[in-house]
Amino acid sequence: MSKELTIALAGNPNCGKTTIFNNLTGARQKVGNWPGVTVEKKEGKLRHKEYDLKIVDLPGTYSLTPFSIEEITARDFILNEIPDIVVNIIDASNLERSLFLAIQILELGRPALFVLNMADVAEAKGIQINEKKLSQLLGLPVVFTIGNKNKGIDTLVEAAIEEVSRFSEGKESRDIRYGLEIEGCISRVETEILQSEINIGGVLRWNAIKILEDDKIVKKKFQDLSSSAAKKVFQTSEACRKRIYDLFEDDFEIVLTDDRYGVIAGIVKETVTNLAIKRIDMSRNIDLVLTDRFFGIPVFIFFIWAMFQLTFSLGAYPMEWIDMTVSALSGSLDKVMPPSMLKDLLLNGIIAGIGSVIIFLPNILILFFCIALFEDTGYMARAAFLMDRVMHTSGLHGKSFIPMLMGFGCTVPAIMATRTLESDKDRILTILMTPFMSCSARLPVYIVLAGSFFAEKAGTVIFSLYFTGIIIAILSGRFLRAVLFKGEEAPFIMELPPYRMPMLKSLLIHMWDRSKMFLKKMSGVILIGSIIIWALSSFPRSISYTVDYDGKINALKSDYSQMIASAATQEAEELNRQLSLELKDIENRKEQERVSNSYIGRIGKGLEPIFKPIGIGWQASVAIVTGFVAKEVVVSTMGVLYGVGTGEGEALEKALKKSGMTALSALSMMIFVLLYVPCFATVLTIYRETSAKWAGFNLIYTTMVAWGMSFLVYQTGMILGLS
Amino acid sequence: MTDTHEQEKKQFKRLFQQQGVDQFDFRFQVLEAFLKLEHHVIIKDIQVQLKADGVKLDKGFVLNSMELLCRFGFASKIEFDDKETQYEHRHLGLHHDHMVCIKCGSILEFKDEAIEKQQLKVADAYGFHMLQHKMEIYGICSKCMEHRTELVPLHKAKQGEKLIVKEFDAGRNMQLRISSMGLKIGDLIEIVSAGFGGQVVISAGENRLILGKGMAEKIRVQPFDRIKTQRHDSKQESNDTFRAPLLLSQMKTGQEGVIRKVSGESVLRRRLLEMGINRGSTIYVEKYAPLKDPIELIIKGYHISLRVHEAANIFVENVKFKKR
């Protein structure tokens, strides 16, 4: 019979936790989000002898205070889900700092195991750790591992299982004892809790410490159980806090932190021998270049450029293959299936819709590979270090730079890239700002409009548009920071981990996990979305056309067939060409009428009064509305609506000029396209990464900004007489 | 001296009777007691002397009498910084100045003709007619100076040092706490570890004790085996040391210092502490970012970055350039 055990992995960021997790579980992992928050939750399974082990990778934290989501998530998991054992991964080369989290985990009173990872790095640094002594002092097993060489992993599992059985036989975890005063306070509160006869769960000592530390979450839990008992306990704890303050002139939690470091210092002193080997610190040498005062930023820009190139240039090839496959699929289905509404739905709705999203897959894979590379080597922290000053001006974190920059390529992966940001506020803010970075799909719109109306100055106009986007993003950042995200900014306290050789396996797992999440999230909603948009653009089906196009086509065909039959071979070819041209013209006109009569066209026309003040006519309005599907569609819709068909640039230019569009209204439209609602896929991504609230907010906010800016430009232009 | 004292007593009798001061006998006893004492005395000293003479007078009366003695020129009042008012004999025609030790409170009398003359000259130069003057020099007496170099507060001691506990500079509560831990004056202790949040782990015999910063500050110790030349070396080394605490944000690339205080808003402070930026840790400024904002620091053997305005919450002392 197999026994099931849950093992939670905890540890500091950059302690090699994920590597050990990957080594333990291989490909059998599940990545998702922790309930309620967008912190990645990783789970894996492992079979060891008669045990079925479920491994849960907790978020990397430095402490278990309730300040960040990661910390609360990790703590709640240990307290509420009650894993059978908590395996704390410790960076052996950085024992002192790691022990701070370790003794907090110990305090939770769950079975625990300490893993001294990166034993080789520690050795190279001349650090020798007496693990027997450490295990003796802390009262739990301690094992050595070298994560990236897969050493000691089996010992880890064995030790974990052993420790679990020891606990089931009645072993209890050892308490860490602090200074006299602190201990006095703890026992006073403990007694008070015992007297209240309320079971708040978890270890008594831990609860007492948390109440003394003024931990809001534990206090609230207690209060909910019994407010009268809680009041009494809180009175005692307040008295204790005051006493500590009087004695040490500092808050209890600060004094306790000091005490913890005192205990740690004692442990380190007894267990660590520092051999005075002075090795060359490779990391510092690399940083001599990478974060240098002069070279740092150019090198960074080069890396980003390379990432951009890889993502969008290299990604273009597989994108083309996907595009070809999708069109081949729809082409073959087109031949096989009889014409029906179902066929239309399948081809123009579902396949086209899913195709338009799946086409981003290569981009996303490459991008996530690059980001995983940056993260795993340790360069990401440097990038944030270099760029923080710039990003800070708009109230953001240095790490926001990369997602913002990716926004120039495609907003969808850019929003996914915000996962590297730890603070929720920073993430949401970055997500809201990224759509203002002009994505590559908007470029065709600029090319057509600027090309038609600004001729030689087109380049400058397009450049200014990109620049406007950046400025609007920065202003929005400051505005939103001041209005919606008030309060202290998250402190920028970031470890700059030593550079490490990335492991291909871990890079690939990282890349695939995130991409998989993207695909999974997309597939459901995109299906429904594409069906809705398809329906809007293809209904109502029975349009009473003003002209009998079909009759015209048939008449034309019969006319030409007679002429061709009687003509010579050469002339016949010429006639054939003429026929197809005229047929196309009629079909274009038919399509123009159909689209303008479809629901989406009616919406566009209905919106005309709104677009009028910004100088945009009904055809362009409809094009803008269809642009919600994907920005690429704007140009093709304009083609249809101006009756020139899709994909013929020059004809469209002429048609645009003929339609009475002016340079000013073209500029106004370009600004609108730059700033308005990002595409359907982006809104979905925002919804998935944050919440419906923020997706909705983004929709409204961007549109308002776009309209406002266009209005400003158009009306100013009109006043200045620039039409 | 006795002669002058006798003379003064006579004058006193005459003057006081002339003025018709009340309770003459008691006042006379105060004078007698006062004259028996030498140097600088406070009211309490006089009361003790009176008691020894078999007279019991309350503080208010003694104080009142001393005020009178001052008024009639038998005593003079000296008020040094934040000390109780002291009285000294006033022997007419004799003048002297004071040096006050801020450490042990002892007062040295001195007279220097050159200074006296110089004072007159200075007053003269400003067209000022001097009637009287008072000069007090505050400092540390030679005895305390000698002591001072020997005694250091425990939290300043280095890891591995062997020390003898010399005195507890603490209030009653703290003294009680210290002695309840089993630490007494004269104990030989060894520093097991120091510098982590100002906390000191010491071994006293078989005992291992953790002392918080507040406590360690108040225990003065003497190095057990410090050799004079060693001290000489350290003096040379500290030539480029800025003693006054600096803000971390004021430090330059390549400087190292010991964190003295982490202030700021509670959340930030706790975060900093959790990352190992605590009192007593050594911190090294690795570099500033190219745009001058975040600072890269090395602490507890790892690299960390902070924004400048966050670094401004951290006070660092013993800042000096160091090669790493």
Interface residues (C-beta under 8 A of the other chain):
Chain A: Y62 S63 T65 F67 S93 N94 E96 R97 F100 K125 G179 L180 E181 L247 F248 E249 D251 E253 I254 V255 T257 D258 D259 Y261 G262 V263 I264 A265 G266 V268 K269 S283 R284 D287 T291 D292 R293 F294 G296 I297 A381 F385 L386 D388 R389 V390 H392 G398 E488 P491 F492 I493 M494 E495 L496 P497 P498
Chain B: R177 S180 M181 V192 S193 G195 F196 G197 G198 Q199 V201 R208 I210 G212 K213 G214 E265 S266 V267 L268 R269 R270 R271 L272 L273 E274 M275 G276 N278 R279 E286 K287 Y288 A289 P290 L291 K292 D293 P294 E296 K300 G301 Y302 H303 I304 S305 L306 R307 E310
